[in-house]
Amino acid sequence: MTSRVVFDKNIDAFDEAQHDDKCPQKEMVHIRIQQRNGRKTLTTVQGLSDEYDLKKIIKVCKRHFACNGTVVDHAEWGEVIQFQGDQRANIQRFLLGVKLARAEQIKVHGF
């Protein structure tokens, strides 16, 4: 007697293993640095889940990193957080520390 196994092609077997119920973040978070004029730079954070209140994230980050920040509506990327200065390492540590994203979901771009 042989048993027949039917696989559903629409189900990703590894999706359950990658999903965390406490973390609503499903897409990649991109942290980029942009050169302004002279030595001045901007750090942008793109791809955070819509379930997060970006204003509260900015408020906490501004206090901890001693920098200014704002939410900008980008035509291609949607809502993007901008911080003054090179805050890439600080933002990455913050997102991992408060569990807003997992390590494999964060991509840091820059020089």
C-alpha positions in Angstrom: 0.0 0.0 0.0 1.4 3.4 -1.0 0.4 6.6 0.5 0.1 9.6 -1.7 1.2 13.1 -0.4 -0.3 16.1 -2.1 1.5 19.4 -1.8 -0.3 22.7 -2.1 1.9 25.0 -4.2 0.3 28.1 -2.7 1.5 27.4 0.8 5.0 28.4 1.9 6.1 25.8 4.5 8.7 28.1 5.9 6.4 31.1 6.3 5.1 29.9 9.7 8.7 29.5 10.9 9.6 33.0 9.9 6.5 34.6 11.3 6.5 36.0 14.8 3.1 36.9 16.4 4.6 39.6 18.5 6.3 41.4 15.5 3.9 42.6 12.9 6.8 43.6 10.6 6.6 41.4 7.5 8.7 43.3 4.9 12.3 44.4 4.8 13.3 47.6 6.6 15.8 49.7 4.7 18.1 52.1 6.6 19.9 54.5 4.2 22.2 57.4 4.5 22.0 60.4 2.2 24.6 63.1 1.7 23.3 66.7 2.0 25.7 69.5 1.6 29.2 69.4 3.0 29.5 67.0 5.9 25.8 66.9 6.7 23.9 63.7 6.2 20.3 62.3 6.6 19.4 58.8 7.7 16.2 57.4 6.3 14.2 54.4 7.5 11.8 52.9 5.0 9.6 49.9 5.1 8.3 49.9 8.7 4.8 48.3 9.2 1.7 50.5 9.0 0.7 49.1 12.4 3.5 51.2 14.1 3.0 54.8 15.1 5.9 56.5 13.4 5.6 59.7 15.4 6.1 57.8 18.7 9.2 56.0 17.2 10.6 59.4 16.2 9.9 60.9 19.6 11.8 58.1 21.4 14.7 58.1 18.9 15.1 61.9 19.0 15.5 61.7 22.8 17.9 58.8 22.8 20.1 59.8 19.9 20.1 63.6 20.4 19.0 64.3 16.8 16.1 65.7 15.0 13.6 63.6 13.0 10.5 63.8 10.9 8.1 61.7 8.8 8.3 62.4 5.0 5.8 61.1 2.5 7.9 59.7 -0.4 6.3 59.1 -3.8 7.9 55.7 -4.3 8.5 54.4 -0.8 5.5 55.8 1.1 6.0 57.1 4.6 9.8 57.4 5.4 11.4 58.5 8.7 14.3 60.9 8.3 16.9 61.6 11.1 19.6 64.2 11.1 23.2 62.8 10.9 24.5 59.3 10.5 22.2 57.3 12.8 22.3 53.9 11.0 23.9 51.9 13.8 21.7 53.6 16.4 18.5 52.9 14.5 19.4 49.3 13.8 20.1 48.7 17.5 16.9 50.4 18.5 14.7 48.4 16.1 16.3 45.1 17.3 16.2 46.2 21.0 12.5 47.0 21.1 11.7 44.1 18.7 10.1 46.2 16.0 12.0 44.1 13.4 14.1 40.9 13.3 17.8 41.0 12.3 17.1 39.3 8.9 14.5 42.0 8.1 16.9 45.0 8.5 19.1 46.0 5.5 21.6 48.9 6.2 22.7 50.7 3.1 25.4 53.4 2.8 29.0 54.2 2.1 
